[in-house]
Amino acid sequence: MPYSERMAAPESADAFDRDELETWSALATLLEWLPAALDAQLKRDSGISHFDFGILFALSEAEDDTLRMSDLASFANSTLSRLSRAASRLESEGRLRRAPDPADGRITLATLTDEGREFVRAATPGHVSLVRRLVFESLTATQSQQLNTISRRITGAISSHDGWHPPS
């Protein structure tokens, strides 16, 4: 029976059917294993967590290598408190600097330093290689496009879910 028909007449509202359980189990395992594999590679090769790399990478992609801390927290799916701790660590390592926004002193800006830019440049090839090996080489081109579509649909469902908002 197609999934759409099962959804119209679920066996039980409080339990997964067999196909749902298999799919959910596979996705839940992926959600646990992939971040751990990415974190392990970055720590081994570059001495940095995947979270910290994501912060530096987001800054490297931003105009003038600078973002508001609140915007950076959204990109990192992080609370400002967690981001602030990571930014302090990265700042002490010389990879970013924080300063008040000249246009609005209530806002703090994070800016990638030259050392941080070089660090991202050096760490990115190993990260890209692992993502390609674990994700893209495991899929056909069509499956990769489907994964993109599926991921965006699930993310959209999460972002529109009543009562839930990304950390800020």
Number of C-alpha atoms within 10 A of each C-alpha: 5 6 11 9 9 13 11 8 10 14 11 8 9 7 10 14 14 9 11 13 12 12 12 13 12 11 12 11 11 12 11 10 12 14 13 13 15 19 19 16 19 21 14 10 12 17 13 17 17 19 18 18 23 16 21 25 20 17 25 21 12 13 9 10 19 20 22 18 20 20 14 24 21 16 16 20 16 17 15 19 11 12 22 16 11 16 22 15 14 20 18 11 12 14 21 24 18 18 12 13 14 10 7 8 10 9 13 16 19 24 25 28 19 13 13 24 19 13 16 20 12 13 19 15 11 15 19 12 12 17 15 13 12 14 13 15 12 11 15 10 11 9 12 15 12 13 15 11 12 12 12 12 12 11 12 11 11 13 13 11 10 8 6 9 11 13 13 17
